[in-house]
Amino acid sequence: MMKIYIRVYLVALVVCSSLGWLQAQPAIYGTTPFGGGNGIGTLFKTDTDGANHQTIFDFKSIGSAPSGLLLEVSPGKFYGTTTKYAGTTAGVIFEYDAANSLYTEKFSFGGEDGYGPYGGLIKANNGKLYGLTLSGGANLVGVLFEYDYVNNVYTKKIDMSLTIGAYPISSLYEASNGLLYGLASGGGASNKGTLFEYNPATNVFTKKIDFTGGVNGQSPQGSLMEVNGKLYGTTYSGGAQNGGTFFEYDISSGVLTKKQDLTNTNPLGTPLLASNGKIYGSTTYGGTNLSGTIYEYNPGTSTYTVKANIDDVGLNYGVGALVEVSPGKLLGITTGGGTSGYGGVFEYDIATSILTKKFDFSSALGHASLNSSSFVIAGDGKLYGQLPYGGNADAGVLYTFEIATNTYTKLFGFDLDDRVFGPRDFVETSSNRLFGVSSTGGNNSQGTLFEYDFVTQQALKKVDFGSALTGMQPYLLLEGSDGKLYGRSFRGGATDRGVVFEYDMDSETVTKRLDLSSSIGQRGGGMIEVSGILYLFCESGATSNSGSLIGLDLSTNLTTTINHMASIGAFSTQGSPLLASNGKLYGTSSRGGTTDQGTLFEYNISTDVLTKKHDFAVATGAKSYSTLVEGATNKLYGLTSEGGANGLGVVFEYDINTDTYTDKFDFDGLTMGGIPTGSLIKSSNGMLYGITSTGGANGFGTYFEYNPATNTIAVKHDLTKKSTEVEKAASLMEVCPKPVHANISNIVQCPGSSLSIDLNSPNTDTYVWKKDGNVMSGQTNGSLSFASLTADHAGQYTAEMTNSCGTSIVPFAIDVNSVTNSVTIVNVACNGNANGSIEIATTSGDDPYEYSIDGINFNVANSFTGLSGGDYTITTKDVNGCLYTNPITVVEPAVLNVTASNTATGVSLVATGGTAPYTYAMDGSTFQSDATFALSNGAYSFTAKDANDCTAEVIGNTVVTALEDESIDSGFFYPNPATSKINISGDKDIHWVRIVDLSGKVIVSENVDGIINPSLNVTQFPRGVYFLLITDGNGRVSKYKMMKE
């Protein structure tokens, strides 16, 4: 018996803790485009009074544009860096487990921690990893960092500066003295780069060399390597020819010596010490066609030699370090040339100086950049590398390269679908679903539409923006009265001025409804639906590029009105229209008006008249980017981001009855925050809530409550990171979550199975279960159980879950699966045979089916042959794993027997067993239904055959008869002896004629009823003595001796 448990709260073990924030009452939800654990946005929640601020989701991205060599810290486990994260140049440290194909981000860079770790990581003797970033840190010019990969601890060790070295692009190198050495591409005394030393044990950083340009080169961008206590490297430019230099640095003396002035080569890679004791590298430019070269340097003779031109094999621009894959064979990569123009892999043979192209990169497979590194030879003998560009989203790939077969294999693409970050707006739908849009992220880096699942607590991407159809950089979303979502994008569409799009939540399809343009209005601005018309504010375009108000009829997709903001002197309307209690629309602009500080205006839908109602001014609040909200009847409230007593914005009130504007509260930029962003929302408690972008306890802004009755501000939460900007504002909404649940798929189970369905929603007050529309008595909690399912349990079910916010209905069906089998049996024909068979025809249930005769081995074949008689159990298994049995008997007949008894005239046979009816034969081939044979004395064999052609024999039966008829004339047959035939004559009725030899074997047997004077052909008989047996109509037999000559 099968026991099934279906738990549809998804993660039962953590419901109480992880979903504890989800309560059966209204709450305020909000999104921030920045901040949070990953610095790229949050979804948060508070009570309706603003208390109990909780971040319930940190938006996430994935690193992209990997750079630097991979580092194998243990067999099959690699660490690496990317130079980008969430659309920024921050980058991440990641781990890749080759054995399990598992990518894990360990640390994301940003701000003080540095930006852009181009050079990759090294593992020092102390077991820690070290690296450099190109920028960021206290001085914005990079950092030197340590990463403890065992404990996942990142530590910034040194802030780079223009004095000690700036903008390092390469990786560090651990020399034989246990110290780390590196190159900075800028900074130093001449601002042309430095060579520096770092002691991990003492955390002491020492600038060792200032690059000066013409004398020793400038802007080193590769890494260092060591030969006999000396470090070797290159500079990208400088030197006598300004094409870079090849230099040597003596660790002991601290002296740098230029070994070669390079001409037009501009190397970006790192030198390699080959097995022959010489140093090799590739250059980015130089050579015959300035497409890069392979060089050799002999430390013993200080001889620098160009060995090959990379474009000899159709590749261009060598980057990264060469790697010796076998003695005398060096592999490297380029960033140009090849079949697709994206570079490739080449091999250089030291012995012959011959270059060979091994592989072509492409846009789809991945390709290098000028600052790329090449490969690392891992413990499994394969080459592992990463490419910063190409792949599905041009975000880079991690790959292996098989040396023996020249085979490239993509291991990981930095293009995962979960790159949803930077949320701009969200909406709770009438079906209790939460959808939002982000203006960044997605596979096209142009934004997404996502759904936040209350149960899984994940943002599920639904749409990647970035096409003419969907637009780019969406920033606004609302639910229409037709149950569809409508949104706007800042860019994209026919003229790249933004679009209005529709999203069907059922079919998950996007439809473009309107292309915005410079003529009718474009770019930013909000919208609202009133009676099937979408009213849009456009921040620019239209007359004087001042923006417009557009009406879009959703049923006809036609614009019903276009009012140009220039007509009232307004410019740059970025909030959404508010439908006030008087039936009119109200909005604000951030510019225009008498002092160009913005306006507050009214639109009369009935008369299609746009009217300016207020000119903002610096003294009482300027530049409003917000959507207005109606507090008490006829009182509208909004925010400005500038102006007021402290110049940091205000809360204002506008009375639509008296046409009166009032500055209600001036932000101070301190405790209460400053520069509010976004809009106020009205909570069910009558208070207004909003967010500032500065001030507060941490300087990153506040989440505040405004009480219109007392005209006071109360800070409810101090933001801990930068979370919002004036034109990338937070979004707030009061949400009343109905009971949350995971959908239940239709259930198909086997008869006799037990079934338990546990909803256990964390915010449900009551449950009502129904079957086929009828309430199930006794079912009042979140569980529904069946001990043993039968066909009566099949039907349509619903679970109605109710709390103070409403009712959620979970529909599902239970199908108690059963099958109908028809059986065709072929019984065993003869006792002892194995020719029986069983065939099963299944006419109901869920296919495909499998069958078994032993209950263990199943096969799709539905027939079983070669069976002996006996009892069998055939088991049918359907696609759901349900098992059904048919007991079947294959019948074997009894043993066929035949017995013979003498009669006065011959033999009588009796057959038993087998399968009637029977037939009989004396000669084994001619069968008759008559079981009696009239015979003369002799030895005979008899055969009985049943209906199934089974046979049984009686051998050596002697016939004794006393009815030999002597009354037939002696001349009854002639001639005698005979040579060819004998003729039979007489006046008696002759029925049967037989000729037998002396052993009693029948030679001829013929029925001669009705034949007058019959004759028998004896031509073929051997010479000898025979007996002629003649049977008359009464069964009497006469026997005569016959001679054959």
N, C-alpha and C positions, 0 to 999 in steps of 0.2 A: 504494500500500500504506500502511496506517495503522500508526503505531508508538505504542504506549500504554505509559506508565509510571504505575504506581500506587504512591505512597509513603505508607504508612499510619502512619509515625511522626509525621505531621502537619506538623511544622516541621523538616524534615531539616537545615536549615542551622544550627540552634541546638541540636540534640540533645546534642552533646558538652558544650556549655557550660551550657545552661540546665537540663538534666536530669542534670548530673553528680552531684547530691546523691542521685540515685535508684540505690541499689546493691542487689545481690542478697544482702542479709543483713538481719537484724532491725535495727530502729531504734526510737527513741522519738519519737513524734509528740505534739504538743500544740497546744491552741488557747488563746488569751487573748481575753477579751471586749473588751479595750481595747488601746491601744498600736499599734505598727507605724507604717508610713509615713503612714497616713491617720488614725491615732489611734482606729480603730474595730475593732481586733482583728487577730489574726494566726493563721496556721498555721505551726508551726515544727517542726524535726526536729533530733535529736541522735543520736549513736551510742548503742549500748546502755549504754555507760559514762558517758553524759552529756556526752561531748566533742563538739566540732565543732557547736556550736549554729548553725543556719541558719534564717532566716525564709524559708519557701518560698512564702508567699502572704500579701499584705496585703489584707484585706477592704476593700471599697469601697462607697461610696454615691453619691448624686448630690445636689447642692444642690436646695433647694425653697424655696417662698415668695419668689420674686424681688421685689425692691423697687428703687425709684429709677428714674430715666430711663436708658434705654440710651444708650450713647455710641458713635457711629460714628467709629472712629479712622482708617479708610481706606474707600474705596468698598466697600460691602457687608459690611464686617467690623465687628462690634459687640462692645463689652465691657459687662458688667453684673455685678450682684451678687445673691446670694440671702441671705436672713436665716436660713436653716436648713440644716443638713447632718447627715445620719445621725441624725435625730431630735433634734438639739440646736439651740440658737439660734446656732450658730457661723457658718454661711454660707460662701459661696465667691465667688471672682471667676471669671467664665467668659467665653469668647469664642464668638461665634456667627458663622459664615461663611454669609451668606445665599445666596451663589451656589452653594454645595455642600451647603446644609442640614446643616452640621456644627457640633455643639455640643461644646466642649472645656472642661473644668474646668482652670483654671490655678493656683489657689491656694485652700486651705481654711483658714479662720480657726479660732481656738481659743486659749484661755488668754491668754498674754502678748501674742499677736498681735491680740487683740480678738475680740469676738463681735458678730454682727448688724450688718452694714453696710447700714443702711436707706436711706441717701440716694443711693446710686449713686456714679458716678465722674465726674470732670471731667478734661479734658486741658489741662495748663498749657502755657505758651509754651516751656518747656524740653523738651517732648515726653513728659514723664512723666504718669502718671495719679495722681490724689489722691482720697482719700475719708476717711470717718469711720465708726467703729463705735459702736454704742449702748452696749456694755458691754465687759468684758474689759480687758486691759492690766494694768499693775502696780497700778492703783488700782481696778480692776473697774468703772470708769465710762466706758470707751471709749478709743479711740486715734485719732490722726490718722496716716494711712499714705500711703506712696508706692509705686506699682507701676510698674516698668519693663516694659512689655508686650513690648518688642522682645527683651529678654534674660530675660524671665520671672523677675524679681527683686522680691520683696516686702520692703519696709523699713518697720518701725514708726518714725515720726519723733517723735511726741509722745504721752506718756501723759496723757490728760485727768485732771482731779482736781476735787474739790469746790471748790477755790479758783479755778481758772482757767476752769472750765466742765465740766459732766458730762452724760452721756447725750445726745450729739448725735444727732438723728434725720435731719437734712437733709443735703444735699450742700454742698460748698464752692462758692465763686464767685470767679473770677479777675477782679479789678477792672482798671481802665485803668492803674493804677500798677504792675501786674505782681505784686501781692500777693494772697494768697488770704484770703477772709473767710468766716466761718461763724458758725453759731448753735448754742449748747448749750442744751438744754431745762431743765437743772438746774445746780446749782453756782453759784459766784459768791458775792458778799458776802451776798446775801439768799437764796441757794440757790433762786433763781427763774430762773436762766439767765444766759447771757452772750453778747455779741457779741465775736468775737475775730479777730485778724489773724495770718497765718502767712507768713513769708518763706521760700520754698523755697531760695533761694540761700544764706541764712545759717542756715537751720534755727532761726530765732527765732520763738517763739510769744508773742503779746502779747494779754492780755485788754484790750479797749477799752471795753466797756460792761458794767455789772452791771444786769440787769433787777431791778426792785424790787416789781412788783405793780401797785398802784393808780396809781402815777405814770406809768410807761412800759410797763407790761405785764409778763407773765411767761410762761415756758414756750414760747418760740418753737420751732416745729416745721417750718416751711417753710424755703425757701432765699431768698437775696437776689438782687436784680438792680440794675443801675446805670443812672442817667440823669444825664448831665452832672456826673459826679464825685460823685454822691450815690447811696447804696444805699437800697433800699426793701425792707421786709419786714413781716411780721405776727407778732403773738404770739397764742398760742392762748387765753390768758386774761389776767386783770389788766385794768388800765385802770379808768376811773371806773365802768363797768357790769359789770366782771369778765367781759366777753364778748370780750376781746382788744383789741388795738390795731393800727393801721396806722402805721408809723413811717418816719422818714427819718434816714439816718446820713451825715454829711458826712465824706468820706474825709480831706479836708485839715485840717479843724479838730478832728476826732474828737468832734464833738457829735452826739448823738442827739436827735431832736425827734419827739415824738408828734404825728402829724398828724390822727388820728381815734380817738376812743373808740368801740369797736364794742359793739353790744347783742345779746347771745345768738347771735353769729355763729360764734365759736370757729373761726377759719380755720386750716386745716392746709396749705394750698397755698402756691404761690409766685407773686408778681405777674408780669405780662407787660407789656412795653412794646409797644403796638400801632403800626401804621403811621401812625396819626393823631396820634402823640405823646403819647397818654394811656396810663395804666396800668390794666390790667384783671385781675381775679381772681375766683375762686369761693370761697365760704365753705361750711363744713360744715353749719352750722346758721344760724339767723336767718331773717328773712323772715316772710311771713304765717303759715305753718304750721311755722316753725322747721325747714324742710327744706333750707335753704341759699339763697344769693343769688348774683347776678352784680353785682360792683361796678365802678365807674370812679373813677379818681383823676386829676385834672388837675394836673400838677406846676406849671404856670404860674400857676394860680389857687389852688392848695392846696385844691381842692374835691373832696370824697369824695361819691359818689352811688351809691345802690343802684339798679340798672338793671332787674333782673328777679328773679322768684322761680323757682327751679329746678323746684319742684313744679308749675309751670304746664304742664309737659309730662309729668307723671307720674313724674319722677325725683326722688331725694332725696340730699342730703349730697354736695356737691361736694368733690372731693379733687384733689390734684396741681395742676399749672400748666395754664393755657389755652395753646393754640398757634394762631397765626394761619396758616391754611392758604391763604388768599388775602386780598387787601386787604379789610379790614372783616369777615371771617368768622373767628370764633374757635371752636375745638373744645375740649371738655373731657369729663371723665368724672365719674361719681358712683358711690357705693358702695351705694346703695339705690334702691328704686323700680323702675319698669320692669315689663315683663310678668311676669318671674319673681321680682321682688323683689331682684335682685342688681345693680341699677344698670344704667348704660348710657352711651352716647355722645350728647352734645348739641352743637348748633351755636348760637352767638349771633351775630346780625347787628347790628353796631355802628350801622349807619345807621337801622335800624328798631326796635332793641331787642327783636327777636322771637327767642324761643328755639324750636328745633326738635329733637325727639328723632330721632337718626339710627340708633341701634342699641341692642338690648337684650342685656346680658350674661346669663349663666345659669350654673348649677352645672356643667354639662357643658362649656361653652365657656370658662369662667373668669370671675372677678369680682374687684373691687378691695377694698382695706381702707382704713381711715382714713388710713394713712400711705403710700398708693399715689401713684405719679407717673403722668403721662398718656403723651404720645407724644413722639417725636422725628421731625422730618421728615428723611428720609434723602436721599442724593444721587439716588436713583432716583425721588424725588417721592412715595414712599409714606410712610405713618405707621407707625412701629414702636413697639410697647409691650410691657409685660409686666404680668401680673396675678398676685398672690400666691396666689390660691386658685382652686379649680375644676380642671377637667380630670379625668383618669381616677382619680387618687389624691388629689384635692383638694390637689395640690402646686403648682399654678400653671402658667401657660402663657406662651409668647412668641408674639406675633401681629403681623400687619400689618392695616392698615385702609385700604381704597381709598376715597379721598375722593369720587371721581366717582360710584361705584356704591354707596357705603355697604356695601361688602363686607368682612366679617371673615374672615381666614384664619389658622388656627392653624399656626404654624411648628414649635413644639417644645413638648412636654409634659414637665414636670419629674417624671416618673413612671416612669422606665425600670425594666425588670424586673431589672436586675442589682444592685438595692439589697439586697445580702446583707452584713450586718455584725453585729458583736457576738456571735460564736459562743459557745455555752454548752456543747455536748457533741458528741462525734462517735463513730463506731463503724466499725471495719473489718469488712466482711461476709465470709462464707465464700467469696463469689465475687470477693474481692480488690477490692471497691469501698469507697470511703470516703464515708460520709454523715454529715451533721451537722445541728444545729439552731441557730438564732439566735433570741433572744427579742425582738430589735428588727429593724427593717428590713422589707423587703417592701412590696408595694403598699398594704397596709393598716396599715403601721407596727406590726404585731403579731407580727412574727417570720416565719421561713422554715424550710423543710427544704431542704437543698442537698446536692449531690454534688460532691466535689472530684475532678476528672479529673486523674490523674497525668500524662497525656500533654499535654493542653492547658494544665495548671497553672492552671485556672480553677475557681471555685466556681459551679456551675450550679444556679440556683434551680429546685426541683421543686414546692414548695408555698408558697402565700401563706397564712399563718394569719390569723385574724381573723373567724371565723364560729362559729355554734353547732355546726357539724359538726366543724370541725378544732380548735376552741379558740383561745386566744390566748396568746402569749408562751411558746412551747415551750422547755424547758430540759434535757430528758433524752432519750436514745435508746439502744436496744439491739436486737440481732438475736435473734429468737426461733428455737426449734428447727424451726419450720415455714418458715424462710427469709424471713419477713417482719420488717419493722422495727416496733418498738413504742416509743412515746414518751409523754411527759406534758407538759401545758401548765399554766402557773400560773393562767391565767384562761380564761374562755370556758366553753362547755357550757351545759346547761339552767339552771344556777343561778349561772353565772359563777364557779364555784369550781375550774375546771380539768377536764380530761378525760384519759383514756387513749386514745390513738389508734393505729391500725394503718396502716402504709404498705406497699403492695404494689409492690415494685421493678419487677416486670414490667409491670404495667398502669398504674403510676404513679398509683394511686388511694389516697385516704385514707378510712378508715372509723373512726368513733368507736366505741370498745369500751365505755367506761364514763364516765358523768357522775359526777364527785366532788361532794360536798355537805357541808354543815355537819353532817349527821347521821352519815355514814359516814367522813368524813375529806376533807380538801381541801388546795388550794394546793400547796406545795412538798413535797419528799421524793423519794427515789429508788425503784428497783425492781430486781428480779432475777427470772429465770425458772428454776423448778426443776420438772422433769417435767411440763411443760405448764401449770404454774400460775405466773401473775405475782404475786409478792409485793411489795406497795407499802407504803412508809412515807409517811404523811401528816403534815405538820408541825403541822396544826391541825385544827379540827373534831372531831367525835365527842364523847365525854363530857368535860365541862369544857373543851372546846376544846383538849384536850391532844394531839390527833392520834391516829393509829391505825395498825395493820398490817392490810392487806386482802389476801386471796387471790382472784385472778380466774382462773377456769378458761378458758383460751383456746378450748377445744373447745366449751364450752356457753355461754360468756360469762356465767356465773353466779359470784357471789362465794361462795367456799368457807369463808371465815372473816373475821371482823372483830374484831380484838383492840384494845381501847382502851388507849392509853398511860397513861391516868389510872390504870389498874389497878396500875401499878408506879411511879407517881409521876413518869413521864417526860413531857417536853413539848418539842415542836419537834424532830422528827427530820428532818434535811435530807439526810443521805447516803443511800446505797443499802444494802440488806442484803448481807452477805457470807455465802456458803455455805462454812463452814469444813470442814476435813477430817473432823470428827466428824459431819457431816451436819446440823448445826444452823445457823441463821441468827443473825448478830450485827450489831448496829448501835449508833449513839450518838445522843444528843439534846443539843441546845445549852442546854436549860433543864431544870428539874425536878431531882429528887433532893433530898437532905437540905439542900443549901446553894443550890439553884436554879442550880447551875453546870453542870447536865447529867448524863447517866447513860450507862453502857454496859450493854447488855442482850442477852439471848439468847432466841431463839424455837425451841422444839422442834417441828419440823414433824409428827413422828409423834404427839405427844400434844396438839398445839395449845396449848402452855403458854408464856406469856411471862414471863420472869424478869429482874429487875434484877440485874446482876452487880457494878456499881461506881458509886459516886457521885463525880463529878468535884469537885475542890476547887481554890480559887485557888492554893494553895501548890504543887500538883503538876500543874496543867494544868486549864483550865476552858474550857467552851463548845466542844465539838467539833461541827463541821459536816461532818465527813469520812466517807467510806466506809472501812471497815477493810480491811486487806490481810493475808493470811497469809504471813509470812516463812518461817522454819523451821516444821516441822510443829508445830501447836498453839500457835504464837506469833503473835498478832495485833498489828498496828501501826496507829497512827493519829496524827492531829494535833489539837491544840487551838489556837484562835486567841487565847486569853487564858491568863493564869495562868502558873505556873512561877516560877522565881527572879527573872525580869526582867519578869514580867507580859505577855510578848509571845508566849506560846504555847510548846508543847513537842511533842516526839516521844515517844509513850508506847508501852508494850508491855503486852499482856494475855495471860497464860498460861491457856489454857482448861482445862488439866489441873489446875493448882494454884489456879485462880481468883485469880491474883495480878496486880495492876496495878503498873506501874513507870514513873515519869517517867524517860525515858532521856536526853533532851537538852533543854536550855532555850535558846531563841533569845534573842539579845541585842539585836536591832534594829540591830546595827552590821555588821561584816563578814559575818557569817553570815545576816543578814536577820532579820526579825521578822514576827509576825502571819501565820503560814502560812495559805494558803487552799486549798480543794479537798482532794484526797486524795493519799495516797502511791500509787505503783504499784511493783510488783515487776518488775525487769528480768530477762532470762534469765541475767544474770551474778550474780544473787542479791542485788543492791543495790536499795535503795529510793530513789525520786526524787520530789521535790515542789517546790513554789513558795511563796515568801513574798511578801507585798504591800508590805513596807517594808524599809528597810535595804539593805545591799549597797553597792557602790562608788558608785552613782548615787542611792541613796535610794529607788529604786522597787521594790526587792525582789530576790530571787535565785532562781535555779534550782539546786537542791542535790541532793547524793547523800548518803544515810544508809547507813552500813555497820553492820548489826546485830551483826556479829561483833566489831567493834572499838568500837562505840558512838561513831563519829565522823561529823562532817558535813564535806563538801567542797563548796565553792561551784563549780559548773561554768559558770555564766554569770550576769553581773550585768545585770538588766533596765535598759533605757535610758529607758523611759517608763512611766507608770502603765499597768499591764497587767491588773490583777486586783483584786477586792475580796473581802471575806469571803463575801458572799452572791452575788457574781457571780465565781465562781472560774474558774481555768484548769482545763483538762481534759487528762489525760495518758493515753497508751496505747502499749504496745509493738506495733509493726506490722512485719510481715515481708512486704514487697511482692513478690508473684509478678511474673513478667515483665509489664511494662506494654505496652500496644499500643492502637492504634485499631482498631475493628472494620472489617472489609473487607466492603463491600457486594457482593452477587452481581455478577459481571462478565459482561457481554454484549459480545462482540467479533465482528469480521468475519473470515471465512476469509482466511488469508494475512496477517493482522495480526501484528505482534510484540507481546509483552506482557512487562512486567517488574514484579514485585511485590517491593518492598523493605520488610521489617518493621523491621530494624535497631533492635531494642529495646535501650535502654541498660543494662538489668539482666538480660539473658538469657545463660545459659552455653551451652546447646545448643538446636539446632533439629531437629525431625523433621517432614518434609512428607509428607502422605499424600494419595493420590487414590483415592476410592471405598474407603477403609479400608486400602489397601495402601501400604506405605512406598515412597517414590520414591527409588530409588538415586541416589547422587551429590549429593543435595540436603541439605547439612549446615550451610549458613549461613542468613543472614536474607533471602536473595533467591531468587526463583523466576522463571525466564525461559523464554520460548518465542520462537524466531526467526520461525516462521511457523505460525500456529494452523490446525489442521484439526479436523474433526468428532471425531477420536479424542481430542482434548485436552479435550473437554467432560466435565464430571463434578463430583462433590462432593469438595472439598478441605478439608484441615485443616492448620494449622501448629501444632505442639505445641512450646511454648517453655518451657524449664525452667531454674530456678535453685535455689539452696539453700532457698528459701522455698516452692517448689512448681512446679506446671506450669499455664500458661495455654494454653487451646486456642482458636485462632481459626478458626472455620468459614467457608467461603465456597464459592460455586459458580462455575464457568466455563461459559458457554454460548457455543459457537461458532455464531453465528447463521447460518442459511441459509434460502433461500426456494425454494419450488417454484412455478414458473410454468407455466400451460398457455396455449397460444397459439392463437387463432382467426384465420386469414388469409382474407381475401376477395381473390382475384386480380383483376387488371385484366380487364374483360370484352372489350374490343376494343383492338386495337393503336392506341397513340397516346392512349388515354383516361387520366384521372387519377381513377379511381373505385375503386382498391384500398383495403383497410383492414386494420389489425392491432388485435386486442384481447387484452389480457393479463389472466389471472385468477390471482391469487396465493393460494395455499392453505396456506402455512406461513411462519414467520418472525414478526417483531414489527411489527404495524401501528401507526400508519397508514403507508401506502406512497405514494411519489410515482414518477412515470414520466417518462422523457425519450427522445425519438427522436434528439436531437443530442448527448446527454451533458452538456449545459450547462443547459438550461432544463427544470426539473422541475415537474410539476403532478400533482394528485391524479387527474386523468382518466386512465383506463386504456385508452383506445382512440385510435387515430390513423386519420384518414380522409382521402380525397382524394389517395391516394397513386398515383404512377406505378409502373410496373414497375421492379424493381431490388432491390438488397441493402440491408438496413437492420439497425441494431443498436439494440435497445430496452434501456434501462438502468432497473433497478428500484432505488429507494433506500428502505430501511426506516427505522424511527424512530431506530435507532442510528447512522444515517449510512452503513450498509454498502451497497455497490453491487454489483449483479448484472446480467450482460448476457445477452441472447438474440439471436444472429444470425438474421435472418429474411429470406427472399426472397419478394417479391411477384412472381408470374409474369405476364408480358405475352404474350399469344398472338401468333403471326406474323401478318403482314398478310393479310387475307382477299382472295383473287383469284378471278375467274371467267373462264373462256374458253369461246367458242362455236365449234362447227364445223358445217359443213353436212353434212347426210345426204341420202340419196335422198328422204326424206319430209319433211325440215324441218331442225331444229337440235338438236344435242346439246351440253349444258353440262357443264363440269368445274370444280369448286370446289377450291381449295387454301388452306392457312393457316387462320386463325381456329380455331374449335372445332367439330369434327364432333358430331352429324350436320348435314347441310345440307338446305335446301329451296330451291325455285326458283320464279320467277314471270316470266311474259312481260309482264304488265301492271303489275307493281310492287305489286300488292295481294293477288292470289290466289296463294298459294304451294303447291307440290306437292313431294312427295319425288322424283317422276320427273324426271330431268334432261334428257329429250328432249321436243321439241315438233314436231308435224306441221304444217307451214305451207306455204302457197303462196309464190310469189315475192313479195318485198317487203322493206321495211326495218323491223327490229324492235329493241326494247331488252329486255334480260333482266337479272334481279336474282337474286343468290344470297344466302341468309341462313343464318348458322351458329346453333349452340345458344345463343349469348349474344345473339341478335338483332342481331349485327353484319351489315352488308350490303355487297355489292360489285356493280357493274353492268357489263354489256356493251352498248354503244350502237351502232346503225347496222349491224347484221349483216344481210346480204342472203341470202335463202333462194332457192335455185334448185332447181326440181324438174322432172323429165321424165316424171312419172307422172300426168299429168292424164288422167283417165278419161273417154273420149268415149262409153262404152257405155251410159251412163244416158240414158234417153229425154229428148228435148228438152222433153217435157212433164213433166219430172220435178218441176218446181215451178210453181206458178201462184198467182195471176195474175202476169203480168209485162207491163207495169208493174203495181206493186202500190201500194195506198194505205194499207192498215191492217195486213195480214198476208199472209204467203206460206205456202202449204201445200206440203209435200214428200211425194211418193209414189214408189213404185217397188218393184221386186221384189228389190232388193239390200239387204244388211245395212248400215244406216247407223250410224256410230259417233259422229261429231262434226260439228257444223254451225257455221260461222263466216261472218260478214259483215264484209268489210273495205271501206274507202273507197279512192279512187283513189291515196291516199298510202301505202296498205298498213296503215293503222291498223285494228286489230281493233275493230269496233263491237259485235258480238255474238259470243259464244263459248259454246255450250251442248253438253253431253254428252247425246246422245239415245239411248243404248243402251237397247234394249228398248221403245222407243216406236214404235208403228206410225203412219205418216203424221204425223210431227211438224209443227208450225207455229211460225212466228216472228213476233212483233209488231214491225212496222216503222212504227207510227203516228208515232212521234216523230222518225223519220229526216227530215232535210232532203231536198228534191227533188234528184235527181241520179242518177249512175251508181255502182253498187256491184258488188262481186263476191261471189258465193255460193260458199263452199268447203265441199265435202262429203267427209268422210273415212269410208271404209268400215272394216269389221272387219279388213281386211288392211293398213290404213294407207295405202291408195291414196287420192289426193285428186283430186276433179273440180272444175273451176272453171267458173262460169257468170256471164254478165253479167246484172245485174238493174237494172231501172229503178224509181225511187221517184217517184210523182207527189204 
